[in-house]
């Protein structure tokens, strides 16, 4: 059984915590774009090359989906997680091309115990993905509801 993390286990600081890597392929980029973001630069190599991106590139939504998958699989499935009210920020900083390898890491920006639901805390995570050349390709601030060890009992 893996370690279960609670609100109290997270510290607000500048420490980065790695949550894995992922990559995509030309076919996966085109498949995702065909379904969800059918812009030419995500569907066709020639159109991608002619665009400001300089080549066939992943949809930012695909990059975000893969980034949050890493967060869920590598961290939140081992955390007393009650879900999320949303993402406060998402920034696509550089294109993601086929076969780029992205590394994902996070740090805790802020945390507080919920006033209305004292059995959970509210944590803002800053999540960052960089490619194999250490270029930031995406950042995100995601808020999560995380259970307290005490369950709100003092």
Protein Blocks (a to p, Z undefined) as FASTA:
>chain_A
ZZdddfklpccdfbdcdebjadddfklmmmmmmmmoccfklmbmklmmmmmnopacddfk
lmmmmmmmmmmmmmmmmcccebjfbdfbdcdfbdcdehiacddddddfbdcddfklmmbc
cdddddddddfkopafbdcddddddddfklopZZ
